[in-house]
Structure formats: structure tokens, C-alpha cells
Amino acid sequence: MFLLVSLDADPLQFNVKCDPERAIELREEYACVLPGYHMNKKHWNTIVVDGTLTNKQLKEMVLDSYNLIVKKKKK
């Protein structure tokens, strides 16, 4: 699992897996990046889509999350 999204949330929010060090950096830099809601807060971030982050940044977070899972499955 690399992404969780609530279709009812307003504004849209989703959880993505993240490298633990990068997760902290993103939380410190952006108010819309929070520790993962109902997830392991070391490895997951909740992203609130409020216009702060660009579409490119949001897509990069989703792709990074996917790549973490794919890399783990190859082992």
C-alpha cells in the first residue's frame, strides 16, 4: 500500500509513504503536510490539498511513495 485517500474529505487529503527524514523535512516546510493520520507517523504523511503545493509536487509525493513500495517488493 502506497496511497490512501478519502473521497469524502473537503479539502481533499491523502496519505503517502515517505522516507522518515524527508517526512520530517516536508512537515517543517509545509503546513499542509502532517504526520500520517491513523498511520505510522514515522513513515507516512497526510497531505492536505489546499493549494499550497503544486500539482507537480503532489505527483512527486505519490510517485516517491510508490517507488518506496516497489523497491521493498524487489527484495
PyMOL CGO cylinders between C-alpha atoms (Angstrom):
from pymol import cmd
from pymol.cgo import CYLINDER

trace = [
    CYLINDER, 0.00, 0.00, 0.00, 1.45, 3.35, -1.00, 0.3, 1, 1, 1, 1, 1, 1,
    CYLINDER, 1.45, 3.35, -1.00, -1.56, 5.72, -1.01, 0.3, 1, 1, 1, 1, 1, 1,
    CYLINDER, -1.56, 5.72, -1.01, -4.75, 6.20, 0.97, 0.3, 1, 1, 1, 1, 1, 1,
    CYLINDER, -4.75, 6.20, 0.97, -7.32, 8.78, 0.01, 0.3, 1, 1, 1, 1, 1, 1,
    CYLINDER, -7.32, 8.78, 0.01, -10.67, 9.77, 1.44, 0.3, 1, 1, 1, 1, 1, 1,
    CYLINDER, -10.67, 9.77, 1.44, -13.12, 10.61, -1.30, 0.3, 1, 1, 1, 1, 1, 1,
    CYLINDER, -13.12, 10.61, -1.30, -15.32, 12.48, 1.19, 0.3, 1, 1, 1, 1, 1, 1,
    CYLINDER, -15.32, 12.48, 1.19, -12.69, 14.81, 2.67, 0.3, 1, 1, 1, 1, 1, 1,
    CYLINDER, -12.69, 14.81, 2.67, -13.05, 18.50, 1.97, 0.3, 1, 1, 1, 1, 1, 1,
    CYLINDER, -13.05, 18.50, 1.97, -10.46, 19.67, 1.21, 0.3, 1, 1, 1, 1, 1, 1,
    CYLINDER, -10.46, 19.67, 1.21, -9.02, 16.55, -0.40, 0.3, 1, 1, 1, 1, 1, 1,
    CYLINDER, -9.02, 16.55, -0.40, -6.46, 14.75, 1.77, 0.3, 1, 1, 1, 1, 1, 1,
    CYLINDER, -6.46, 14.75, 1.77, -4.34, 11.70, 1.15, 0.3, 1, 1, 1, 1, 1, 1,
    CYLINDER, -4.34, 11.70, 1.15, -1.70, 9.65, 2.95, 0.3, 1, 1, 1, 1, 1, 1,
    CYLINDER, -1.70, 9.65, 2.95, 1.57, 8.75, 1.28, 0.3, 1, 1, 1, 1, 1, 1,
    CYLINDER, 1.57, 8.75, 1.28, 4.53, 6.72, 2.44, 0.3, 1, 1, 1, 1, 1, 1,
    CYLINDER, 4.53, 6.72, 2.44, 7.72, 8.73, 2.83, 0.3, 1, 1, 1, 1, 1, 1,
    CYLINDER, 7.72, 8.73, 2.83, 11.36, 8.33, 3.80, 0.3, 1, 1, 1, 1, 1, 1,
    CYLINDER, 11.36, 8.33, 3.80, 11.41, 9.18, 7.54, 0.3, 1, 1, 1, 1, 1, 1,
    CYLINDER, 11.41, 9.18, 7.54, 13.95, 12.01, 7.23, 0.3, 1, 1, 1, 1, 1, 1,
    CYLINDER, 13.95, 12.01, 7.23, 12.18, 13.52, 4.23, 0.3, 1, 1, 1, 1, 1, 1,
    CYLINDER, 12.18, 13.52, 4.23, 8.83, 13.22, 6.02, 0.3, 1, 1, 1, 1, 1, 1,
    CYLINDER, 8.83, 13.22, 6.02, 10.08, 15.47, 8.81, 0.3, 1, 1, 1, 1, 1, 1,
    CYLINDER, 10.08, 15.47, 8.81, 11.56, 17.97, 6.35, 0.3, 1, 1, 1, 1, 1, 1,
    CYLINDER, 11.56, 17.97, 6.35, 8.27, 18.24, 4.46, 0.3, 1, 1, 1, 1, 1, 1,
    CYLINDER, 8.27, 18.24, 4.46, 6.28, 18.71, 7.69, 0.3, 1, 1, 1, 1, 1, 1,
    CYLINDER, 6.28, 18.71, 7.69, 8.60, 21.50, 8.78, 0.3, 1, 1, 1, 1, 1, 1,
    CYLINDER, 8.60, 21.50, 8.78, 8.43, 23.24, 5.39, 0.3, 1, 1, 1, 1, 1, 1,
    CYLINDER, 8.43, 23.24, 5.39, 4.71, 22.98, 4.62, 0.3, 1, 1, 1, 1, 1, 1,
    CYLINDER, 4.71, 22.98, 4.62, 1.77, 23.40, 6.99, 0.3, 1, 1, 1, 1, 1, 1,
    CYLINDER, 1.77, 23.40, 6.99, -0.33, 21.21, 4.69, 0.3, 1, 1, 1, 1, 1, 1,
    CYLINDER, -0.33, 21.21, 4.69, 1.94, 18.20, 5.32, 0.3, 1, 1, 1, 1, 1, 1,
    CYLINDER, 1.94, 18.20, 5.32, 1.02, 16.46, 8.57, 0.3, 1, 1, 1, 1, 1, 1,
    CYLINDER, 1.02, 16.46, 8.57, 2.02, 13.22, 10.30, 0.3, 1, 1, 1, 1, 1, 1,
    CYLINDER, 2.02, 13.22, 10.30, 0.08, 10.36, 8.73, 0.3, 1, 1, 1, 1, 1, 1,
    CYLINDER, 0.08, 10.36, 8.73, -3.48, 10.24, 10.06, 0.3, 1, 1, 1, 1, 1, 1,
    CYLINDER, -3.48, 10.24, 10.06, -4.11, 6.79, 11.59, 0.3, 1, 1, 1, 1, 1, 1,
    CYLINDER, -4.11, 6.79, 11.59, -0.77, 5.60, 10.17, 0.3, 1, 1, 1, 1, 1, 1,
    CYLINDER, -0.77, 5.60, 10.17, 2.78, 5.05, 11.41, 0.3, 1, 1, 1, 1, 1, 1,
    CYLINDER, 2.78, 5.05, 11.41, 3.81, 8.69, 11.71, 0.3, 1, 1, 1, 1, 1, 1,
    CYLINDER, 3.81, 8.69, 11.71, 7.46, 7.86, 11.11, 0.3, 1, 1, 1, 1, 1, 1,
    CYLINDER, 7.46, 7.86, 11.11, 6.77, 6.56, 7.59, 0.3, 1, 1, 1, 1, 1, 1,
    CYLINDER, 6.77, 6.56, 7.59, 3.55, 8.27, 6.49, 0.3, 1, 1, 1, 1, 1, 1,
    CYLINDER, 3.55, 8.27, 6.49, 2.44, 11.84, 5.81, 0.3, 1, 1, 1, 1, 1, 1,
    CYLINDER, 2.44, 11.84, 5.81, -1.04, 13.20, 5.34, 0.3, 1, 1, 1, 1, 1, 1,
    CYLINDER, -1.04, 13.20, 5.34, -1.15, 15.79, 2.57, 0.3, 1, 1, 1, 1, 1, 1,
    CYLINDER, -1.15, 15.79, 2.57, -3.96, 18.35, 2.66, 0.3, 1, 1, 1, 1, 1, 1,
    CYLINDER, -3.96, 18.35, 2.66, -4.59, 19.59, -0.89, 0.3, 1, 1, 1, 1, 1, 1,
    CYLINDER, -4.59, 19.59, -0.89, -5.20, 23.25, -0.11, 0.3, 1, 1, 1, 1, 1, 1,
    CYLINDER, -5.20, 23.25, -0.11, -3.34, 24.90, -2.99, 0.3, 1, 1, 1, 1, 1, 1,
    CYLINDER, -3.34, 24.90, -2.99, -0.06, 25.27, -1.11, 0.3, 1, 1, 1, 1, 1, 1,
    CYLINDER, -0.06, 25.27, -1.11, 1.67, 22.54, -3.10, 0.3, 1, 1, 1, 1, 1, 1,
    CYLINDER, 1.67, 22.54, -3.10, 1.76, 22.44, -6.88, 0.3, 1, 1, 1, 1, 1, 1,
    CYLINDER, 1.76, 22.44, -6.88, 0.31, 19.54, -8.85, 0.3, 1, 1, 1, 1, 1, 1,
    CYLINDER, 0.31, 19.54, -8.85, 3.88, 18.58, -9.72, 0.3, 1, 1, 1, 1, 1, 1,
    CYLINDER, 3.88, 18.58, -9.72, 4.84, 18.39, -6.03, 0.3, 1, 1, 1, 1, 1, 1,
    CYLINDER, 4.84, 18.39, -6.03, 1.75, 16.32, -5.23, 0.3, 1, 1, 1, 1, 1, 1,
    CYLINDER, 1.75, 16.32, -5.23, 2.51, 13.89, -8.06, 0.3, 1, 1, 1, 1, 1, 1,
    CYLINDER, 2.51, 13.89, -8.06, 6.13, 13.61, -6.91, 0.3, 1, 1, 1, 1, 1, 1,
    CYLINDER, 6.13, 13.61, -6.91, 4.98, 12.66, -3.41, 0.3, 1, 1, 1, 1, 1, 1,
    CYLINDER, 4.98, 12.66, -3.41, 2.70, 9.95, -4.80, 0.3, 1, 1, 1, 1, 1, 1,
    CYLINDER, 2.70, 9.95, -4.80, 5.45, 8.64, -7.10, 0.3, 1, 1, 1, 1, 1, 1,
    CYLINDER, 5.45, 8.64, -7.10, 8.02, 8.64, -4.28, 0.3, 1, 1, 1, 1, 1, 1,
    CYLINDER, 8.02, 8.64, -4.28, 5.59, 6.66, -2.13, 0.3, 1, 1, 1, 1, 1, 1,
    CYLINDER, 5.59, 6.66, -2.13, 5.02, 4.15, -4.93, 0.3, 1, 1, 1, 1, 1, 1,
    CYLINDER, 5.02, 4.15, -4.93, 8.75, 3.78, -5.53, 0.3, 1, 1, 1, 1, 1, 1,
    CYLINDER, 8.75, 3.78, -5.53, 9.37, 3.04, -1.84, 0.3, 1, 1, 1, 1, 1, 1,
    CYLINDER, 9.37, 3.04, -1.84, 6.91, 0.14, -2.05, 0.3, 1, 1, 1, 1, 1, 1,
    CYLINDER, 6.91, 0.14, -2.05, 8.24, -1.18, -5.37, 0.3, 1, 1, 1, 1, 1, 1,
    CYLINDER, 8.24, -1.18, -5.37, 11.81, -1.08, -4.08, 0.3, 1, 1, 1, 1, 1, 1,
    CYLINDER, 11.81, -1.08, -4.08, 10.78, -3.03, -0.99, 0.3, 1, 1, 1, 1, 1, 1,
    CYLINDER, 10.78, -3.03, -0.99, 8.92, -5.69, -3.03, 0.3, 1, 1, 1, 1, 1, 1,
    CYLINDER, 8.92, -5.69, -3.03, 12.01, -6.38, -5.19, 0.3, 1, 1, 1, 1, 1, 1,
    CYLINDER, 12.01, -6.38, -5.19, 13.93, -7.56, -2.12, 0.3, 1, 1, 1, 1, 1, 1,
]
cmd.load_cgo(trace, "trace")
